[in-house]
Amino acid sequence: MPRTALYWDERCFWHAGAHYAGTLPVGGFVQPQPDGLPDSPETKRRFLNLCHVSGIVADLSLRGAGPATDTDLARVHTADYLSEFKRVSDAGGGEIGLRTPFGPGGYEIAKHSAGLAKAAILDVARGDIQNAYALSRPPGHHCTADWANGFCLLNNIAIGIEAARAEGLAQRIAVVDWDVHHGNGTEAIFWNDPDVLTVSLHQERNYPLDTGAPDATGGPNAPGTNVNIPLPQGSGHAAILDAFDRIVLPRLATFKPDLIIVACGFDAAAPDPLSATLATSETFRLMTHGIMGAADSLCGGKLVLVHEGGYSEVYVPFCGHATLEELSGSRVHVPDPILATYTARQPGARFDAFAKGWVDDLVAKLVPE
């Protein structure tokens, strides 16, 4: 039996945005473009296609899942928010929150996306599978209890966490967000919850502009349970792994979770159009290796990765495949044909020294002695 499950649903690839050019609504002097929103289904579909073509699916348990229920959603999101989301969806789609568009049936598709995350979390928490990857779309980590934001319409991970806690399957849960954008929605939902550790490793002031500072450490009932690790523009493989090894892993060890969940965005990668960082597929492989080691030592290997951002149709599949190779222990290997190019473009020694000093400062603030 494979140790890793991959959850997916074709309906999630049918989520559609509106007439955008990048992240700008079309109109005035902004011309339409064929691809519209950067959040294209093709990054996810091409990732899955590569897994089929490489043959790694033979080493995975491919699974579907039903949609999250109304009860699941109500544990996280306000009644007014859900009512408005469904009303706009039933009317043929539109926008809610902060420039978060969707097409007809968007509400139901978002419930399927959350259902994939929920199923992955419950199956791992029950011990039915060792670890899992949920290929969720639309993403979730920017969505708060009452506000859509950054392509995110429901907070998939939060919905899965609350479902697991409702069934008594986990008590202390850690969320590590390595999407390049700050996980503000997950932070807000669990801000005052002492049993959920939220860690966000992101590019400083990329998105949102006003969240993600290292001095945001949790609410009055949960001091120290929120950890923000903002890295400067231009950070590459070395700086990201330095912060991961010296801040993320020690904070997990101190918290001692029953289950670890990763908000897995691939938008820190070098060619991504929505970031200014320089990760490679090897960066994600090594972070996966590190988080698996933490899960093995802290919670019996119980680990779930839930897909978030990543907007390079060419490169997301290679980052995702490298992550699944590590997660599953598969011997199926897909060489990254662009790795040498992006490795050669890593920051030089002067920036690396600057980035190390930056991480040194963050370690002093965020890692208790």
Phi and psi in degrees as a GROMACS rama.xvg file:
@    title "Ramachandran Plot"
@    xaxis  label "Phi"
@    yaxis  label "Psi"
@TYPE xy
-57.7889  150.975  PRO-2
-89.2384  -12.2427  ARG-3
-122.171  131.882  THR-4
-107.19  142.642  ALA-5
-117.756  118.46  LEU-6
-102.366  131.523  TYR-7
-154.34  162.647  TRP-8
-152.39  125.486  ASP-9
-55.8114  -32.5117  GLU-10
-60.4815  -29.2208  ARG-11
-67.5752  -26.6564  CYS-12
-75.4845  -11.0664  PHE-13
-93.176  -0.133042  TRP-14
-61.0067  133.139  HIS-15
-129.175  143.156  ALA-16
-93.9727  -165.232  GLY-17
-106.805  -160.131  ALA-18
-83.3826  95.9159  HIS-19
-125.494  158.437  TYR-20
-122.214  104.07  ALA-21
67.108  -120.395  GLY-22
-109.256  14.7672  THR-23
-105.653  133.324  LEU-24
-67.0245  140.673  PRO-25
-69.3963  137.85  VAL-26
148.364  159.838  GLY-27
63.8528  -121.723  GLY-28
-94.6915  3.37018  PHE-29
-91.4936  113.245  VAL-30
-83.4924  147.721  GLN-31
-62.7161  154.883  PRO-32
-134.203  151.743  GLN-33
-59.1942  -37.4491  PRO-34
-81.952  -19.0318  ASP-35
64.2999  -130.7  GLY-36
-62.7602  146.15  LEU-37
-60.3158  -26.6099  PRO-38
-76.0905  74.1477  ASP-39
-90.2266  146.839  SER-40
-65.456  -18.7184  PRO-41
-67.061  -30.3503  GLU-42
-62.2578  -42.7219  THR-43
-73.2795  -43.6345  LYS-44
-64.2222  -41.5785  ARG-45
-67.7712  -33.84  ARG-46
-59.1183  -51.488  PHE-47
-63.7913  -41.3583  LEU-48
-58.2751  -42.5208  ASN-49
-62.2471  -37.9467  LEU-50
-64.1748  -36.7365  CYS-51
-70.1147  -44.8422  HIS-52
-67.5175  -38.3357  VAL-53
-71.3552  -27.7946  SER-54
94.199  2.05568  GLY-55
-64.7412  -20.7057  ILE-56
-59.9385  -23.3875  VAL-57
-66.8807  -22.2826  ALA-58
-98.8686  8.88208  ASP-59
-121.978  157.939  LEU-60
-98.3571  105.26  SER-61
-80.6016  125.878  LEU-62
-136.316  149.24  ARG-63
-104.397  -174.67  GLY-64
-162.147  151.846  ALA-65
-75.2458  169.116  GLY-66
-68.7137  154.578  PRO-67
-61.0056  146.442  ALA-68
-86.3343  167.497  THR-69
-60.1476  -36.2353  ASP-70
-63.7402  -41.4632  THR-71
-58.5934  -47.5767  ASP-72
-64.2162  -39.0226  LEU-73
-69.6754  -18.5736  ALA-74
-70.2452  -20.0416  ARG-75
-116.067  -43.4441  VAL-76
-106.3  150.696  HIS-77
-72.8068  154.124  THR-78
-62.4061  -39.8979  ALA-79
-63.3822  -41.6596  ASP-80
-63.8052  -47.7632  TYR-81
-63.6085  -38.4494  LEU-82
-63.2053  -43.4882  SER-83
-68.1547  -41.3631  GLU-84
-58.3215  -48.1123  PHE-85
-67.081  -38.0148  LYS-86
-61.0287  -47.3499  ARG-87
-66.5149  -39.5353  VAL-88
-62.4885  -46.4256  SER-89
-64.9021  -25.4538  ASP-90
-83.955  4.06397  ALA-91
109.788  4.89903  GLY-92
97.8634  173.563  GLY-93
162.32  -141.346  GLY-94
-132.395  143.522  GLU-95
-135.011  166.863  ILE-96
61.0265  -140.315  GLY-97
-97.9638  97.6283  LEU-98
44.2305  53.0996  ARG-99
-116.825  92.6755  THR-100
-89.5978  158.731  PRO-101
-159.652  158.988  PHE-102
-96.5601  -170.461  GLY-103
-57.6386  138.449  PRO-104
75.8639  13.0197  GLY-105
-60.4133  -34.2481  GLY-106
-63.7065  -46.6903  TYR-107
-67.4  -38.5806  GLU-108
-64.6652  -41.6749  ILE-109
-62.2447  -35.6376  ALA-110
-65.3453  -35.9431  LYS-111
-66.253  -40.5488  HIS-112
-60.4981  -47.2989  SER-113
-63.9923  -33.634  ALA-114
-64.6336  -34.4258  GLY-115
-63.6846  -46.0746  LEU-116
-62.8147  -44.1146  ALA-117
-59.2143  -49.0154  LYS-118
-61.2315  -42.4586  ALA-119
-61.3914  -44.3692  ALA-120
-66.1802  -44.887  ILE-121
-66.096  -42.0963  LEU-122
-65.6581  -39.1788  ASP-123
-70.4981  -42.9155  VAL-124
-62.1109  -34.3805  ALA-125
-76.5619  -16.9287  ARG-126
87.5758  13.8237  GLY-127
-71.0626  -25.0568  ASP-128
-146.763  150.738  ILE-129
-69.6838  -50.2118  GLN-130
-148.044  171.852  ASN-131
-155.476  157.914  ALA-132
-128.008  123.83  TYR-133
-103.826  116.065  ALA-134
-87.3109  68.7374  LEU-135
-81.4293  143.037  SER-136
-159.82  128.984  ARG-137
-68.3792  159.514  PRO-138
-72.6885  -176.555  PRO-139
-140.445  -17.1951  GLY-140
-73.0788  -12.919  HIS-141
-90.0725  -13.7287  HIS-142
-79.119  125.181  CYS-143
-89.8422  -173.418  THR-144
-62.3707  -28.0886  ALA-145
-136.863  22.0215  ASP-146
-153.644  119.303  TRP-147
-78.1558  148.816  ALA-148
-167.135  141.941  ASN-149
54.9716  47.0803  GLY-150
73.6262  -0.985697  PHE-151
-103.342  126.869  CYS-152
-112.14  -28.748  LEU-153
-137.675  146.268  LEU-154
-85.9773  92.8233  ASN-155
-56.5127  -46.2207  ASN-156
-66.635  -44.2438  ILE-157
-61.5957  -39.8796  ALA-158
-62.0464  -42.5336  ILE-159
-65.577  -40.5364  GLY-160
-61.1146  -48.2985  ILE-161
-67.7761  -31.2858  GLU-162
-65.1057  -42.0724  ALA-163
-65.3351  -40.9061  ALA-164
-69.1311  -35.2597  ARG-165
-63.6922  -30.8773  ALA-166
-90.9217  3.05647  GLU-167
69.1039  28.3548  GLY-168
-91.4612  -16.2538  LEU-169
-158.679  148.942  ALA-170
-112.84  -51.9491  GLN-171
-107.55  121.019  ARG-172
-127.339  136.307  ILE-173
-111.36  134.701  ALA-174
-114.555  118.855  VAL-175
-108.022  118.108  VAL-176
-107.645  109.162  ASP-177
-108.617  15.2191  TRP-178
-58.7287  147.437  ASP-179
-70.2897  -15.828  VAL-180
-100.605  147.475  HIS-181
-61.6241  135.575  HIS-182
-81.2504  64.0669  GLY-183
-66.8867  -34.0277  ASN-184
-67.7686  -47.0065  GLY-185
-63.4336  -40.3818  THR-186
-57.1633  -47.9778  GLU-187
-65.0855  -41.5973  ALA-188
-64.623  -38.1057  ILE-189
-107.012  16.8322  PHE-190
-53.2027  -38.3768  TRP-191
-113.535  25.5722  ASN-192
-109.647  110.792  ASP-193
-71.6373  -11.1136  PRO-194
-99.1887  3.59295  ASP-195
-126.872  118.75  VAL-196
-91.9279  124.991  LEU-197
-114.41  123.422  THR-198
-124.115  125.468  VAL-199
-123.001  118.73  SER-200
-105.1  109.327  LEU-201
-147.745  168.032  HIS-202
-77.1195  131.75  GLN-203
-60.3267  130.243  GLU-204
50.1054  40.1862  ARG-205
-86.8407  -65.3024  ASN-206
-160.58  133.784  TYR-207
-65.4642  161.417  PRO-208
-73.1621  -26.9204  LEU-209
-108.169  14.9968  ASP-210
-131.666  169.688  THR-211
97.2362  12.2065  GLY-212
-76.4152  151.053  ALA-213
-69.3374  -16.3918  PRO-214
-84.6598  1.54064  ASP-215
-89.4442  99.943  ALA-216
-118.369  7.55904  THR-217
122.383  160.702  GLY-218
-77.2361  179.363  GLY-219
-61.9842  -27.7083  PRO-220
-91.6806  -3.07199  ASN-221
-143.363  50.996  ALA-222
-63.7122  135.978  PRO-223
83.9465  2.55594  GLY-224
-96.478  4.87985  THR-225
-122.837  128.34  ASN-226
-128.068  115.328  VAL-227
-107.411  130.164  ASN-228
-124.373  82.2931  ILE-229
-82.2793  126.78  PRO-230
-107.197  151.539  LEU-231
-73.7944  157.082  PRO-232
-54.4845  142.91  GLN-233
91.7339  -5.15368  GLY-234
-63.0716  137.613  SER-235
-118.501  -161.061  GLY-236
-50.4534  -48.9603  HIS-237
-66.3379  -45.0409  ALA-238
-67.1077  -40.6532  ALA-239
-63.933  -45.8508  ILE-240
-68.9216  -33.1038  LEU-241
-60.8722  -47.6315  ASP-242
-66.0784  -39.6983  ALA-243
-62.2979  -47.6152  PHE-244
-70.1331  -35.8238  ASP-245
-95.5161  -14.6338  ARG-246
-122.396  -53.3177  ILE-247
-61.5804  -53.8105  VAL-248
-64.2927  -42.828  LEU-249
-62.8101  -37.4779  PRO-250
-67.7577  -35.1668  ARG-251
-63.578  -43.7486  LEU-252
-62.1229  -37.5299  ALA-253
-70.3796  -38.6143  THR-254
-74.7715  -33.8011  PHE-255
57.6875  67.1076  LYS-256
-76.8518  161.253  PRO-257
-84.4534  -19.7872  ASP-258
-156.992  140.303  LEU-259
-116.337  133.092  ILE-260
-122.355  135.523  ILE-261
-110.102  126.215  VAL-262
-81.8587  99.4292  ALA-263
-98.2906  91.097  CYS-264
-99.3641  145.258  GLY-265
-107.521  20.5677  PHE-266
-86.0767  0.625951  ASP-267
-80.2704  -2.03485  ALA-268
-69.7807  152.212  ALA-269
-53.2053  -42.627  ALA-270
-88.6084  4.57618  PRO-271
-66.7265  135.144  ASP-272
-75.7598  -11.0251  PRO-273
-112.611  23.7887  LEU-274
-149.514  169.052  SER-275
-129.11  42.6541  ALA-276
-119.205  170.805  THR-277
-132.199  42.4891  LEU-278
-68.4607  159.883  ALA-279
-124.691  175.228  THR-280
-58.9192  -30.7566  SER-281
-69.7325  -30.7066  GLU-282
-59.6269  -47.461  THR-283
-70.1002  -34.8968  PHE-284
-61.344  -44.67  ARG-285
-72.8084  -35.0149  LEU-286
-65.7037  -38.4706  MET-287
-62.2895  -43.4669  THR-288
-58.3746  -44.596  HIS-289
-65.9925  -42.2676  GLY-290
-70.7571  -30.6758  ILE-291
-66.6727  -39.3394  MET-292
-62.2024  -40.5979  GLY-293
-64.0586  -43.5374  ALA-294
-63.5278  -39.5703  ALA-295
-60.8584  -42.0404  ASP-296
-82.3094  -23.3693  SER-297
-106.461  -32.9808  LEU-298
-146.548  38.0569  CYS-299
64.2779  25.2872  GLY-300
80.2332  7.64159  GLY-301
-74.3105  110.279  LYS-302
-146.147  132.819  LEU-303
-129.326  130.753  VAL-304
-107.191  129.832  LEU-305
-117.817  125.411  VAL-306
-65.6592  135.545  HIS-307
-121.713  -110.042  GLU-308
-91.0104  -170.981  GLY-309
129.35  112.151  GLY-310
-125.486  9.89666  TYR-311
-96.166  109.392  SER-312
-62.8002  -28.4909  GLU-313
-76.3809  -40.0657  VAL-314
-100.288  -27.0165  TYR-315
-52.9554  -43.2862  VAL-316
-58.1869  -37.4241  PRO-317
-73.5964  -37.5106  PHE-318
-65.1197  -43.8932  CYS-319
-65.2048  -41.6104  GLY-320
-65.8326  -41.3822  HIS-321
-60.3449  -39.4048  ALA-322
-63.8518  -44.9571  THR-323
-68.9756  -34.4405  LEU-324
-56.3223  -47.8198  GLU-325
-67.9483  -44.6398  GLU-326
-62.4908  -39.6314  LEU-327
-92.2984  -17.0208  SER-328
72.0871  18.1828  GLY-329
-67.4878  147.169  SER-330
-87.5039  -3.76152  ARG-331
-73.9746  120.158  VAL-332
-124.311  130.107  HIS-333
-106.136  114.893  VAL-334
-63.9616  137.297  PRO-335
-82.3667  110.327  ASP-336
-73.3411  -8.75704  PRO-337
-113.243  -0.26714  ILE-338
-59.3757  -43.5714  LEU-339
-62.314  -38.5256  ALA-340
-64.0144  -46.5383  THR-341
-74.7374  -27.0417  TYR-342
-68.0616  -39.8187  THR-343
-66.4702  -22.6326  ALA-344
-95.9191  12.5915  ARG-345
-65.8837  156.485  GLN-346
-57.3996  154.072  PRO-347
-84.1368  -177.405  GLY-348
-60.9098  -36.1947  ALA-349
-63.875  -45.6683  ARG-350
-68.8562  -39.1067  PHE-351
-58.7787  -39.0191  ASP-352
-66.4224  -41.728  ALA-353
-61.3992  -45.2191  PHE-354
-65.7011  -36.8342  ALA-355
-64.1661  -41.2493  LYS-356
-63.0294  -38.1222  GLY-357
-60.7893  -47.2214  TRP-358
-67.201  -37.3284  VAL-359
-54.2798  -44.5867  ASP-360
-63.8947  -41.1658  ASP-361
-66.6352  -39.3024  LEU-362
-60.0174  -43.0598  VAL-363
-61.9021  -34.2425  ALA-364
-81.7883  -33.7472  LYS-365
-110.074  -15.6128  LEU-366
-111.978  109.665  VAL-367
-59.877  144.17  PRO-368
